[in-house]
């Protein structure tokens, strides 16, 4: 008698019955039969990204946009992403289901997984993340769902190698995106301060547009001076605002979505430009405010002085790319980009310095719920 495997279609049907309609993650061979089902099912918007923290950001953005996302990854990727669970999903009370392959569990023989396998369940318990291990019955998902909904926390389903059969159905999803040139409007005399750049960006938006800002002084500045229900502040999860914005824009394709990012933040998640170029959200405007430094720390230098963000975006699928540094051109670039035909990237060089004593957004669950409700 041969081995009996759990049918991944049963898992998919259970998730569909619970309203899940968006999936993102990093492929793992253990999960490949389930991933193949996600690809075949037209109900799911499915986005493979460049790393696990980015996937968490995309899923969080999709949730804020009204989707019910599913995340998938290997347990090594889960452990790599403890910061993103602890500083984004948990404090913002974002209850996303995670399908996690349980590598290094008892019975496996790959030594590179032994340590991570041994600590996976303990880390889940420390984080107070509800979890269950799926063997031959999809009903374990119900217990995790119940606790997720009660506590408004993410949940994890662990899946061992022996759970599913193998999948041998590779798919080529390449697409051709035309190459464009950078629209450069720079004046060496106009090196703006941070708040001048932020004001020029926001002046070109309306309360109908979703504004998502990155970790640190930019979010605090916007929160104190321009707070509103259409704003989401990425207080933790450094670097993920671009991924959160991508997920949101895909969930809400008719909503103008403006991501306000910093150079050091984007460098920590540079692959998000590739994911955005592949996904082609026409409503997404990614603004990079660049002072060549970790401005929210002690202005230690970043590497952005040798990185050409506009050229990277232009060569990897962005349909509109601007490099601008005066208020009029910044506002015009934002308005033009929001008019359609994205994704768009707007690069704004600014000077160092500026006010640092802004109040912080503290009530993160309230801000997340307010933002989600605004666009529901």
Sine and cosine of phi, psi and omega as CSV:
sin_phi,cos_phi,sin_psi,cos_psi,sin_omega,cos_omega
0.00,0.00,0.78,-0.62,-0.04,-1.00
-0.99,0.17,0.10,-0.99,0.02,-1.00
-0.92,0.40,0.53,-0.85,0.07,-1.00
-0.95,-0.30,0.85,-0.52,-0.03,-1.00
-0.96,-0.27,0.48,-0.88,0.11,-0.99
-0.95,0.30,0.72,-0.70,0.00,-1.00
-0.97,0.25,0.89,-0.45,-0.02,-1.00
-0.88,0.47,-0.39,0.92,0.03,-1.00
-0.90,0.44,-0.54,0.84,0.03,-1.00
-0.90,0.43,-0.62,0.78,0.06,-1.00
-0.90,0.44,-0.72,0.69,-0.02,-1.00
-0.87,0.49,-0.68,0.73,-0.01,-1.00
-0.89,0.45,-0.63,0.78,0.03,-1.00
-0.90,0.43,-0.67,0.74,0.01,-1.00
-0.91,0.42,-0.65,0.76,0.03,-1.00
-0.90,0.44,-0.65,0.76,0.00,-1.00
-0.90,0.43,-0.41,0.91,0.03,-1.00
-1.00,-0.05,0.12,0.99,0.13,-0.99
1.00,-0.02,0.13,0.99,0.00,-1.00
-0.95,0.31,0.68,-0.74,-0.12,-0.99
-0.57,-0.82,0.16,0.99,-0.05,-1.00
-0.57,-0.82,0.68,-0.73,-0.02,-1.00
-0.61,-0.79,0.64,-0.77,0.03,-1.00
-0.49,-0.87,0.38,-0.92,0.02,-1.00
0.26,-0.97,-0.23,-0.97,0.02,-1.00
-0.88,-0.47,0.82,-0.57,-0.07,-1.00
-0.87,0.50,0.53,-0.85,0.09,-1.00
-0.62,-0.79,0.67,-0.74,-0.04,-1.00
-0.84,0.54,-0.57,0.82,0.01,-1.00
-0.89,0.46,-0.55,0.83,-0.06,-1.00
-1.00,-0.09,0.01,1.00,-0.14,-0.99
-0.85,0.53,-0.60,0.80,0.05,-1.00
-0.89,0.46,-0.63,0.78,0.03,-1.00
-0.94,0.33,-0.65,0.76,0.03,-1.00
-0.88,0.48,-0.63,0.78,0.04,-1.00
-0.88,0.48,-0.61,0.79,0.05,-1.00
-0.92,0.40,-0.65,0.76,0.06,-1.00
-0.86,0.50,-0.67,0.74,-0.01,-1.00
-0.90,0.44,-0.60,0.80,-0.07,-1.00
-0.98,0.21,-0.38,0.93,-0.11,-0.99
-1.00,-0.01,0.89,-0.45,-0.09,-1.00
-0.94,0.33,-0.23,0.97,0.02,-1.00
-0.91,0.41,-0.55,0.84,-0.14,-0.99
-1.00,0.00,0.76,-0.65,0.27,-0.96
-0.99,0.14,0.84,-0.54,-0.18,-0.98
-0.83,-0.56,0.85,-0.53,-0.04,-1.00
-0.76,-0.65,0.90,-0.43,0.14,-0.99
-1.00,0.03,0.78,-0.63,-0.07,-1.00
-0.91,-0.42,-0.23,-0.97,-0.20,-0.98
-1.00,-0.09,-0.36,0.93,0.04,-1.00
-0.31,-0.95,0.20,-0.98,-0.12,-0.99
-0.93,0.38,-0.70,0.72,0.06,-1.00
-0.84,0.54,-0.63,0.78,0.04,-1.00
-0.88,0.47,-0.66,0.75,0.02,-1.00
-0.87,0.49,-0.64,0.77,0.04,-1.00
-0.89,0.46,-0.68,0.73,0.04,-1.00
-0.88,0.47,-0.71,0.70,0.00,-1.00
-0.88,0.48,-0.70,0.71,0.00,-1.00
-0.90,0.43,-0.65,0.76,0.04,-1.00
-0.88,0.47,-0.68,0.73,0.03,-1.00
-0.90,0.44,-0.66,0.75,0.03,-1.00
-0.89,0.46,-0.63,0.77,0.05,-1.00
-0.88,0.47,-0.72,0.69,0.02,-1.00
-0.88,0.47,-0.43,0.90,0.03,-1.00
-1.00,0.03,0.11,0.99,0.10,-1.00
0.99,-0.16,0.00,1.00,0.05,-1.00
-0.99,0.12,0.26,-0.97,0.13,-0.99
-0.91,-0.42,1.00,-0.01,-0.14,-0.99
-0.99,0.13,0.37,-0.93,0.17,-0.99
-0.85,-0.53,0.72,-0.70,0.07,-1.00
-0.97,-0.26,0.62,-0.79,0.15,-0.99
-0.73,-0.68,0.56,-0.83,-0.02,-1.00
-0.14,-0.99,0.13,-0.99,0.11,-0.99
-1.00,0.08,0.41,-0.91,-0.01,-1.00
-0.89,0.45,-0.47,0.88,0.10,-1.00
-0.89,0.46,-0.61,0.80,0.06,-1.00
-0.94,0.34,-0.58,0.82,0.08,-1.00
-0.87,0.48,-0.73,0.68,-0.01,-1.00
-0.91,0.42,-0.58,0.81,0.07,-1.00
-0.88,0.47,-0.44,0.90,-0.16,-0.99
-0.96,-0.26,0.34,0.94,-0.02,-1.00
-0.82,0.58,-0.63,0.77,0.01,-1.00
-0.87,0.49,-0.66,0.75,-0.05,-1.00
-0.94,0.34,-0.57,0.82,0.12,-0.99
-0.92,0.39,-0.70,0.71,-0.11,-0.99
-0.97,0.23,-0.43,0.90,-0.07,-1.00
-0.93,-0.37,-0.10,1.00,0.01,-1.00
-0.83,-0.55,-0.91,0.41,-0.12,-0.99
-0.93,0.38,-0.74,0.68,-0.08,-1.00
-0.94,0.34,-0.79,0.61,-0.03,-1.00
-0.92,0.38,-0.43,0.90,0.04,-1.00
-1.00,0.00,0.03,1.00,0.03,-1.00
0.81,0.59,0.83,0.56,0.01,-1.00
-0.96,-0.29,0.97,-0.24,-0.12,-0.99
-1.00,0.03,1.00,0.07,-0.02,-1.00
-0.97,-0.26,0.69,-0.73,0.04,-1.00
-0.99,0.15,0.72,-0.69,0.01,-1.00
-0.90,-0.43,0.80,-0.60,0.14,-0.99
-0.99,-0.17,0.92,-0.40,-0.17,-0.98
-0.83,-0.55,0.83,-0.55,0.06,-1.00
-0.95,0.30,0.71,-0.71,-0.13,-0.99
-0.99,-0.14,0.96,0.27,0.02,-1.00
-0.97,0.23,0.57,-0.82,0.00,-1.00
0.98,0.19,0.21,0.98,0.04,-1.00
-0.96,0.26,0.23,-0.97,0.03,-1.00
-0.80,0.61,0.76,-0.65,-0.01,-1.00
0.96,-0.27,-0.31,0.95,0.05,-1.00
-1.00,0.10,0.37,-0.93,-0.10,-0.99
-0.82,-0.57,0.22,0.98,0.01,-1.00
-1.00,-0.03,0.93,-0.36,-0.13,-0.99
-0.89,0.46,-0.43,0.90,-0.02,-1.00
-0.93,0.36,-0.21,0.98,-0.01,-1.00
-0.97,-0.25,-0.10,0.99,-0.14,-0.99
-0.87,0.48,-0.73,0.69,-0.06,-1.00
-0.92,0.39,-0.75,0.67,-0.01,-1.00
-0.91,0.42,-0.60,0.80,0.05,-1.00
-0.89,0.45,-0.61,0.79,-0.06,-1.00
-0.93,0.36,-0.51,0.86,-0.10,-1.00
-0.98,-0.19,-0.10,1.00,-0.13,-0.99
-0.83,0.55,-0.79,0.61,-0.07,-1.00
-0.92,0.39,-0.59,0.81,0.01,-1.00
-0.90,0.43,-0.65,0.76,0.01,-1.00
-0.91,0.41,-0.65,0.76,0.06,-1.00
-0.85,0.52,-0.68,0.73,0.01,-1.00
-0.91,0.41,-0.66,0.75,0.01,-1.00
-0.88,0.47,-0.63,0.78,0.00,-1.00
-0.98,0.18,-0.06,1.00,-0.06,-1.00
0.85,0.53,0.60,0.80,0.08,-1.00
-1.00,-0.07,0.86,-0.52,0.04,-1.00
-0.91,0.42,0.63,-0.77,-0.04,-1.00
-0.52,-0.85,0.33,-0.95,0.12,-0.99
-0.49,-0.87,0.44,-0.90,0.03,-1.00
-0.98,-0.22,0.83,-0.56,-0.01,-1.00
-1.00,0.03,0.78,-0.63,0.04,-1.00
-0.91,-0.42,-0.99,0.16,-0.04,-1.00
-0.78,-0.62,0.28,0.96,-0.09,-1.00
-0.60,-0.80,0.87,-0.49,-0.02,-1.00
-0.95,0.30,-0.17,0.99,-0.07,-1.00
-0.91,0.42,-0.31,0.95,0.04,-1.00
-0.88,0.47,-0.40,0.92,0.02,-1.00
-0.88,0.47,-0.56,0.83,-0.05,-1.00
-0.86,0.50,-0.66,0.75,-0.02,-1.00
-0.92,0.40,-0.61,0.79,0.03,-1.00
-0.93,0.38,-0.69,0.72,0.03,-1.00
-0.84,0.55,-0.70,0.71,-0.05,-1.00
-0.87,0.50,-0.69,0.73,-0.01,-1.00
-0.96,0.30,-0.59,0.81,0.07,-1.00
-0.86,0.52,-0.73,0.68,-0.06,-1.00
-0.94,0.35,-0.59,0.81,0.00,-1.00
-0.92,0.38,-0.65,0.76,-0.11,-0.99
-0.97,-0.22,-0.12,0.99,-0.08,-1.00
0.81,0.58,0.80,0.59,0.02,-1.00
-0.76,-0.65,0.34,-0.94,0.13,-0.99
-0.93,0.38,0.38,-0.92,0.06,-1.00
-0.76,-0.65,0.35,-0.93,-0.09,-1.00
-0.76,-0.65,0.73,-0.68,0.19,-0.98
-0.94,-0.33,0.88,-0.48,0.02,-1.00
-1.00,0.01,0.71,-0.70,-0.04,-1.00
-0.78,-0.63,0.86,-0.52,0.02,-1.00
-0.99,0.16,0.27,-0.96,0.00,-1.00
-0.84,0.54,-0.58,0.82,-0.10,-0.99
-0.98,0.18,0.01,1.00,-0.12,-0.99
-0.96,0.27,-0.75,0.66,-0.02,-1.00
-0.96,-0.28,0.30,-0.95,0.19,-0.98
-0.98,0.21,-0.14,-0.99,-0.02,-1.00
-1.00,-0.04,0.47,-0.88,0.06,-1.00
-0.89,-0.45,0.76,-0.65,0.03,-1.00
-0.77,-0.64,0.90,0.43,-0.07,-1.00
-0.70,-0.71,0.90,0.43,-0.02,-1.00
-0.89,0.46,0.60,-0.80,-0.01,-1.00
-0.80,-0.60,0.67,-0.74,0.04,-1.00
-0.99,-0.13,0.91,-0.42,-0.05,-1.00
-0.91,-0.42,0.46,0.89,-0.01,-1.00
-0.93,0.38,0.53,-0.85,0.06,-1.00
-0.66,-0.75,0.45,-0.89,0.01,-1.00
-1.00,-0.05,0.78,-0.62,0.07,-1.00
-0.85,-0.53,0.79,-0.61,-0.04,-1.00
-0.91,0.42,0.60,-0.80,0.04,-1.00
-0.99,0.15,0.64,-0.77,0.00,-1.00
-0.81,-0.59,0.15,-0.99,0.03,-1.00
-0.98,-0.20,0.39,-0.92,0.05,-1.00
-0.98,0.18,0.76,-0.65,0.09,-1.00
-1.00,0.06,0.98,-0.18,-0.14,-0.99
-0.97,-0.25,0.84,-0.54,0.03,-1.00
-0.73,-0.68,0.99,0.16,-0.09,-1.00
-0.91,-0.42,0.67,-0.74,0.08,-1.00
-0.83,-0.57,0.87,-0.49,-0.10,-0.99
-0.89,0.46,-0.31,0.95,0.01,-1.00
-0.99,0.14,-0.29,0.96,-0.07,-1.00
-0.97,-0.23,0.98,0.22,0.12,-0.99
-0.97,-0.24,0.97,-0.23,-0.19,-0.98
-0.98,0.18,0.38,-0.93,0.23,-0.97
-0.99,0.17,0.32,-0.95,-0.06,-1.00
-0.82,0.58,-0.76,0.65,-0.07,-1.00
-0.92,0.40,-0.53,0.85,0.06,-1.00
-0.90,0.44,-0.67,0.75,0.02,-1.00
-0.91,0.41,-0.70,0.71,-0.01,-1.00
-0.89,0.47,-0.67,0.74,0.00,-1.00
-0.90,0.44,-0.63,0.78,0.02,-1.00
-0.91,0.41,-0.62,0.78,0.05,-1.00
-0.90,0.44,-0.79,0.61,-0.11,-0.99
-0.93,0.37,-0.48,0.88,-0.01,-1.00
-0.91,0.42,-0.35,0.94,-0.02,-1.00
-1.00,-0.06,0.05,1.00,-0.01,-1.00
-0.94,-0.34,0.20,-0.98,0.07,-1.00
-0.82,-0.57,0.12,-0.99,0.03,-1.00
-0.93,0.37,-0.17,0.98,0.06,-1.00
-1.00,0.09,-0.19,0.98,0.01,-1.00
-1.00,-0.05,0.59,-0.81,0.07,-1.00
-1.00,0.03,0.78,-0.62,-0.01,-1.00
-0.90,-0.44,0.85,-0.52,0.02,-1.00
-0.85,-0.53,0.82,-0.57,-0.08,-1.00
-0.87,-0.49,0.43,-0.91,-0.14,-0.99
-0.99,0.12,0.11,-0.99,-0.07,-1.00
-0.90,0.44,0.66,-0.75,0.16,-0.99
0.95,-0.31,-0.52,-0.85,-0.18,-0.98
-0.90,0.44,-0.52,0.85,0.00,-1.00
-0.90,0.43,-0.72,0.70,0.03,-1.00
-0.90,0.44,-0.66,0.75,-0.02,-1.00
-0.91,0.41,-0.61,0.79,0.04,-1.00
-0.90,0.44,-0.74,0.67,0.00,-1.00
-0.90,0.43,-0.65,0.76,-0.02,-1.00
-0.88,0.48,-0.70,0.71,-0.03,-1.00
-0.97,0.26,-0.62,0.79,-0.17,-0.99
-0.99,-0.17,-0.39,0.92,-0.11,-0.99
-0.60,-0.80,0.54,0.84,-0.06,-1.00
-0.88,0.48,0.50,-0.86,0.05,-1.00
-0.14,-0.99,0.28,-0.96,-0.07,-1.00
-0.92,0.40,-0.23,0.97,0.03,-1.00
-1.00,-0.02,0.21,0.98,-0.03,-1.00
-0.94,-0.33,0.68,-0.73,0.15,-0.99
-0.83,-0.55,0.78,-0.62,-0.06,-1.00
-0.95,-0.32,0.86,-0.52,0.01,-1.00
-1.00,0.10,1.00,0.10,-0.10,-1.00
-0.93,0.36,-0.58,0.81,0.07,-1.00
-0.90,-0.43,-0.41,-0.91,0.08,-1.00
0.77,0.64,0.84,0.54,-0.04,-1.00
-0.78,0.62,0.78,-0.63,0.06,-1.00
1.00,-0.08,-0.19,0.98,-0.15,-0.99
-1.00,-0.06,0.00,1.00,-0.04,-1.00
-0.87,0.49,-0.56,0.83,0.02,-1.00
-0.90,0.43,-0.61,0.80,0.00,-1.00
-0.96,0.26,-0.63,0.77,0.07,-1.00
-0.88,0.48,-0.69,0.72,0.03,-1.00
-0.89,0.45,-0.62,0.79,0.04,-1.00
-0.89,0.47,-0.75,0.67,0.01,-1.00
-0.87,0.49,-0.68,0.73,0.01,-1.00
-0.89,0.45,-0.70,0.71,-0.05,-1.00
-0.90,0.45,-0.56,0.83,0.05,-1.00
-0.95,0.32,-0.57,0.82,0.02,-1.00
-0.96,0.29,-0.52,0.86,-0.05,-1.00
-0.82,-0.57,0.95,0.31,-0.12,-0.99
-0.91,0.41,-0.26,0.96,0.01,-1.00
-0.99,-0.15,0.09,1.00,0.00,-1.00
-0.96,-0.29,0.82,-0.57,0.10,-1.00
-0.88,0.48,0.79,-0.61,-0.10,-0.99
-0.84,-0.55,0.89,-0.46,-0.04,-1.00
-0.91,-0.40,0.88,-0.47,0.07,-1.00
-0.99,-0.16,0.82,-0.57,0.04,-1.00
-0.95,-0.32,0.94,-0.34,-0.18,-0.98
-0.88,-0.48,0.28,-0.96,0.13,-0.99
-0.93,-0.37,0.27,-0.96,-0.06,-1.00
-0.91,0.41,-0.72,0.70,0.00,-1.00
-0.91,0.42,-0.61,0.79,0.04,-1.00
-0.87,0.49,-0.75,0.66,-0.03,-1.00
-0.91,0.41,-0.60,0.80,0.03,-1.00
-0.87,0.49,-0.52,0.86,0.01,-1.00
-0.97,0.25,-0.18,0.98,-0.02,-1.00
-0.60,-0.80,0.72,0.70,-0.12,-0.99
-0.89,0.46,-0.47,0.88,0.02,-1.00
-0.89,0.45,-0.29,0.96,0.03,-1.00
-0.90,0.44,-0.46,0.89,0.09,-1.00
-0.90,0.44,-0.61,0.79,0.02,-1.00
-0.92,0.38,-0.69,0.73,0.01,-1.00
-0.89,0.46,-0.65,0.76,0.02,-1.00
-0.92,0.40,-0.68,0.74,0.04,-1.00
-0.87,0.49,-0.59,0.81,0.04,-1.00
-0.95,0.32,-0.67,0.74,-0.11,-0.99
-0.97,0.26,-0.46,0.89,0.06,-1.00
0.84,0.54,0.77,0.64,0.10,-0.99
-0.95,0.30,0.90,-0.43,-0.10,-0.99
-0.96,0.29,-0.24,0.97,-0.07,-1.00
-0.98,-0.20,0.11,0.99,-0.11,-0.99
-0.99,-0.17,0.78,-0.63,0.08,-1.00
-0.86,-0.51,0.90,-0.44,-0.04,-1.00
-0.97,-0.25,0.93,-0.36,-0.02,-1.00
-0.98,-0.21,0.80,-0.59,0.01,-1.00
-0.93,-0.38,0.93,-0.37,0.03,-1.00
-1.00,-0.08,0.91,-0.41,-0.30,-0.95
-0.88,-0.48,0.94,-0.34,0.11,-0.99
-0.93,-0.37,0.25,0.97,0.02,-1.00
0.86,0.51,0.52,0.85,-0.11,-0.99
-0.38,-0.92,0.29,-0.96,0.20,-0.98
-0.99,0.11,0.98,0.19,-0.19,-0.98
-0.90,0.44,-0.48,0.88,-0.03,-1.00
-0.99,0.13,-0.16,0.99,0.08,-1.00
-0.99,-0.10,-0.87,-0.49,0.03,-1.00
-0.91,-0.41,0.51,0.86,0.03,-1.00
0.88,0.48,0.55,0.83,0.15,-0.99
-0.88,0.47,0.58,-0.81,-0.07,-1.00
-0.93,0.37,0.66,-0.75,0.19,-0.98
-1.00,-0.04,-0.08,-1.00,0.03,-1.00
-0.99,-0.16,0.23,0.97,-0.12,-0.99
-0.94,0.35,-0.25,0.97,0.03,-1.00
-0.92,0.39,-0.33,0.95,0.03,-1.00
-0.93,-0.38,0.15,0.99,0.00,-1.00
-0.92,-0.40,0.76,-0.64,-0.01,-1.00
-0.97,-0.23,1.00,0.05,-0.02,-1.00
-0.82,0.57,-0.71,0.71,-0.02,-1.00
-0.87,0.50,-0.66,0.75,-0.02,-1.00
-0.93,0.37,-0.61,0.79,0.05,-1.00
-0.88,0.48,-0.73,0.69,0.00,-1.00
-0.89,0.45,-0.69,0.72,-0.05,-1.00
-0.89,0.46,-0.56,0.83,-0.06,-1.00
-1.00,0.00,-0.04,1.00,-0.06,-1.00
-0.77,-0.64,0.58,0.82,0.25,-0.97
0.95,-0.31,-0.17,0.99,0.06,-1.00
-0.94,0.33,0.70,-0.72,-0.10,-1.00
-1.00,-0.06,-0.28,0.96,0.10,-1.00
-0.68,-0.73,0.76,-0.65,0.00,-1.00
-0.65,-0.76,0.79,-0.62,-0.02,-1.00
-0.80,-0.60,0.55,-0.84,0.22,-0.97
-0.80,-0.60,0.94,-0.33,-0.15,-0.99
-0.67,-0.75,0.43,-0.90,-0.01,-1.00
-0.51,-0.86,0.41,0.91,0.16,-0.99
-0.74,-0.67,0.49,-0.87,-0.17,-0.98
-0.82,0.57,-0.68,0.73,-0.03,-1.00
-0.89,0.46,-0.73,0.68,-0.03,-1.00
-0.94,0.35,-0.55,0.84,0.06,-1.00
-0.88,0.47,-0.77,0.64,-0.02,-1.00
-0.88,0.47,-0.67,0.75,0.02,-1.00
-0.89,0.45,-0.65,0.76,0.00,-1.00
-0.91,0.42,-0.65,0.76,0.02,-1.00
-0.91,0.42,-0.73,0.68,-0.01,-1.00
-0.88,0.48,-0.71,0.70,0.00,-1.00
-0.88,0.47,-0.65,0.76,-0.02,-1.00
-0.93,0.36,-0.64,0.77,0.01,-1.00
-0.93,0.36,-0.34,0.94,0.01,-1.00
-0.94,0.35,-0.21,0.98,0.07,-1.00
0.82,-0.57,0.18,-0.98,0.05,-1.00
1.00,0.06,0.33,0.94,0.04,-1.00
-0.98,0.21,-0.10,-0.99,0.18,0.98
-0.96,0.29,0.49,-0.87,-0.01,-1.00
-0.83,-0.55,0.55,-0.83,0.14,-0.99
-0.84,-0.55,0.74,-0.67,0.04,-1.00
-0.86,-0.51,0.89,-0.45,-0.03,-1.00
-0.98,-0.22,0.80,-0.60,-0.07,-1.00
-0.80,-0.59,0.97,-0.25,0.13,-0.99
-0.94,0.35,0.72,-0.70,0.06,-1.00
-0.74,-0.67,0.15,-0.99,0.01,-1.00
-1.00,0.00,0.32,-0.95,0.09,-1.00
-0.95,0.31,0.23,-0.97,0.08,-1.00
1.00,-0.04,-0.07,-1.00,-0.02,-1.00
0.86,-0.50,0.17,-0.98,-0.04,-1.00
-0.88,0.47,0.55,-0.83,-0.05,-1.00
-0.79,-0.62,-0.04,1.00,-0.15,-0.99
-0.99,-0.16,0.52,0.85,0.03,-1.00
-0.94,0.35,0.49,-0.87,0.10,-1.00
-0.96,0.27,0.43,-0.90,-0.06,-1.00
-0.99,-0.12,0.57,-0.82,0.20,-0.98
-0.95,0.32,0.86,-0.51,-0.11,-0.99
-0.94,-0.34,-0.62,0.78,-0.06,-1.00
-1.00,0.07,0.97,0.25,-0.14,-0.99
-0.91,0.41,-0.66,0.75,0.05,-1.00
-0.86,0.52,-0.65,0.76,0.02,-1.00
-0.89,0.46,-0.72,0.69,-0.02,-1.00
-0.88,0.47,-0.65,0.76,0.01,-1.00
-0.91,0.41,-0.72,0.70,0.00,-1.00
-0.90,0.43,-0.65,0.76,0.01,-1.00
-0.88,0.48,-0.71,0.70,0.01,-1.00
-0.89,0.45,-0.73,0.68,-0.02,-1.00
-0.88,0.48,-0.68,0.73,-0.01,-1.00
-0.91,0.41,-0.59,0.81,-0.01,-1.00
-0.84,0.54,-0.58,0.82,-0.09,-1.00
-0.94,-0.34,0.30,0.95,0.01,-1.00
-0.99,0.13,0.00,0.00,0.00,0.00
